[in-house]
Amino acid sequence: MTGKTRPTFPHLKTGPFDILVVDIGGTNVKLRATGQKKLVKIPSGASMSPSKMMIAIRRKIAGWNVQAVSIGVPALVLHGRVLHEPRNLGKGWVGFDFGKAFGLPVKVINDAAMQALGSYLGGRMLFLGLGTGLGSVFVVDGRL
């Protein structure tokens, strides 16, 4: 650790819980939690800021048993922080505190990296994600 303390979330259960996966795209924000078959979509676009997204997500997940969140953002992400504003979305992504907004443990990663890891089966893999934009990831032995 680098002198930073890890946040604690005393209100969370220790035993099985659902993880919310958020895939932020230039056309839609897609949501799915552990065990759910239905994909929930929220329209996004050039005016979608992280604050607007959070309002929409809170409405959609009311009543869900979510206790952790994984977020894929269409931008350069380093150490869980968005480094540049996404091209196809509104402003405010750089410096936005997703952990504070959700009040839950959150992992933020590039959206193509998240999709690549979700389909990775081992060895070497070059992933090309085609959507509103193009994302690419190379995975070797489980490492991005």
C-alpha positions as CSV (number, residue, x, y, z in Angstrom):
1,M,0.0,0.0,0.0
2,T,1.1,3.6,-0.6
3,G,0.0,5.1,2.7
4,K,-3.6,5.2,1.6
5,T,-6.1,3.4,3.8
6,R,-8.7,1.2,2.1
7,P,-12.3,2.2,2.6
8,T,-14.4,-0.1,4.8
9,F,-18.0,-0.9,4.2
10,P,-19.4,-2.2,7.6
11,H,-22.9,-2.3,6.2
12,L,-22.1,-5.1,3.8
13,K,-22.6,-8.8,4.3
14,T,-19.6,-11.2,4.2
15,G,-21.5,-14.1,2.6
16,P,-22.8,-14.5,-0.9
17,F,-23.9,-11.3,-2.5
18,D,-24.5,-9.9,-6.0
19,I,-22.0,-8.0,-8.0
20,L,-23.4,-5.3,-10.3
21,V,-21.6,-5.1,-13.7
22,V,-21.9,-1.7,-15.5
23,D,-20.8,-1.5,-19.1
24,I,-20.8,2.2,-20.1
25,G,-21.1,2.7,-23.8
26,G,-21.6,5.7,-26.1
27,T,-25.2,4.5,-26.9
28,N,-26.3,2.7,-23.8
29,V,-25.2,1.9,-20.3
30,K,-25.8,-1.9,-19.7
31,L,-26.4,-3.3,-16.3
32,R,-26.6,-6.9,-15.0
33,A,-26.1,-8.3,-11.5
34,T,-25.0,-11.8,-10.5
35,G,-27.4,-14.5,-11.6
36,Q,-29.7,-12.2,-13.6
37,K,-30.5,-13.2,-17.1
38,K,-32.0,-9.9,-18.2
39,L,-29.7,-7.1,-19.4
40,V,-30.9,-3.7,-18.4
41,K,-30.2,-0.8,-20.7
42,I,-30.1,2.9,-20.0
43,P,-29.7,5.2,-23.0
44,S,-26.5,7.3,-22.9
45,G,-24.9,9.6,-25.4
46,A,-23.1,12.9,-25.6
47,S,-25.0,14.4,-22.6
48,M,-24.5,11.4,-20.2
49,S,-22.4,12.6,-17.3
50,P,-21.5,10.2,-14.4
51,S,-24.0,12.1,-12.1
52,K,-26.9,11.5,-14.6
53,M,-25.8,7.9,-15.0
54,M,-25.9,7.3,-11.2
55,I,-29.4,8.7,-11.0
56,A,-30.6,6.4,-13.7
57,I,-28.7,3.4,-12.3
58,R,-30.2,4.0,-8.8
59,R,-33.7,3.9,-10.3
60,K,-33.0,0.7,-12.2
61,I,-31.4,-1.3,-9.3
62,A,-33.7,-0.3,-6.5
63,G,-34.3,-3.5,-4.5
64,W,-31.3,-5.4,-5.9
65,N,-29.0,-7.1,-3.4
66,V,-25.8,-5.5,-4.9
67,Q,-22.8,-5.3,-2.6
68,A,-20.0,-4.6,-5.1
69,V,-19.7,-3.0,-8.5
70,S,-17.6,-3.5,-11.6
71,I,-17.6,-0.7,-14.1
72,G,-16.2,-0.7,-17.6
73,V,-15.6,2.9,-18.9
74,P,-14.8,3.7,-22.6
75,A,-11.8,5.7,-21.7
76,L,-8.2,5.3,-20.5
77,V,-8.3,4.0,-16.9
78,L,-5.2,3.7,-14.6
79,H,-5.4,2.3,-11.1
80,G,-9.2,2.5,-11.1
81,R,-9.2,6.2,-12.1
82,V,-10.5,7.6,-15.4
83,L,-7.7,9.6,-17.0
84,H,-9.4,11.2,-19.9
85,E,-13.0,12.2,-20.6
86,P,-14.7,9.6,-22.9
87,R,-15.3,10.9,-26.4
88,N,-18.9,9.9,-26.8
89,L,-20.2,10.9,-23.4
90,G,-20.7,14.1,-21.4
91,K,-18.2,15.6,-19.0
92,G,-17.3,14.9,-15.4
93,W,-15.8,11.3,-15.7
94,V,-12.3,12.3,-14.7
95,G,-12.1,12.4,-10.9
96,F,-15.6,11.1,-10.4
97,D,-15.7,8.9,-7.2
98,F,-17.8,5.9,-8.1
99,G,-17.2,4.2,-4.7
100,K,-18.6,7.2,-2.9
101,A,-21.5,7.5,-5.4
102,F,-22.5,3.8,-4.9
103,G,-21.5,3.6,-1.3
104,L,-20.0,0.2,-2.2
105,P,-16.7,-1.3,-3.2
106,V,-16.1,-0.5,-6.9
107,K,-13.6,-1.6,-9.5
108,V,-13.2,0.7,-12.5
109,I,-11.6,-0.7,-15.6
110,N,-11.5,0.2,-19.4
111,D,-14.7,-1.3,-21.0
112,A,-12.8,-3.3,-23.6
113,A,-10.6,-4.7,-20.9
114,M,-13.6,-5.7,-18.8
115,Q,-15.2,-7.4,-21.9
116,A,-12.0,-9.2,-22.7
117,L,-11.6,-10.6,-19.2
118,G,-15.2,-11.7,-19.3
119,S,-14.5,-13.9,-22.3
120,Y,-10.9,-14.9,-21.6
121,L,-10.3,-18.7,-21.4
122,G,-6.5,-18.7,-21.0
123,G,-3.3,-18.3,-23.0
124,R,-3.0,-15.3,-25.3
125,M,-5.9,-13.4,-26.6
126,L,-6.3,-10.2,-28.7
127,F,-9.7,-8.7,-28.1
128,L,-11.3,-6.2,-30.4
129,G,-14.4,-4.6,-29.1
130,L,-16.7,-3.0,-31.7
131,G,-19.5,-0.7,-30.5
132,T,-19.9,3.0,-30.7
133,G,-16.1,3.0,-30.8
134,L,-13.3,0.5,-31.1
135,G,-11.5,-0.9,-28.1
136,S,-8.6,-3.4,-28.1
137,V,-6.9,-5.4,-25.4
138,F,-4.2,-8.0,-25.3
139,V,-4.3,-10.6,-22.5
140,V,-1.4,-12.9,-21.8
141,D,-1.6,-15.6,-19.1
142,G,-4.5,-13.7,-17.3
143,R,-2.7,-10.3,-17.4
144,L,-3.9,-7.3,-19.4
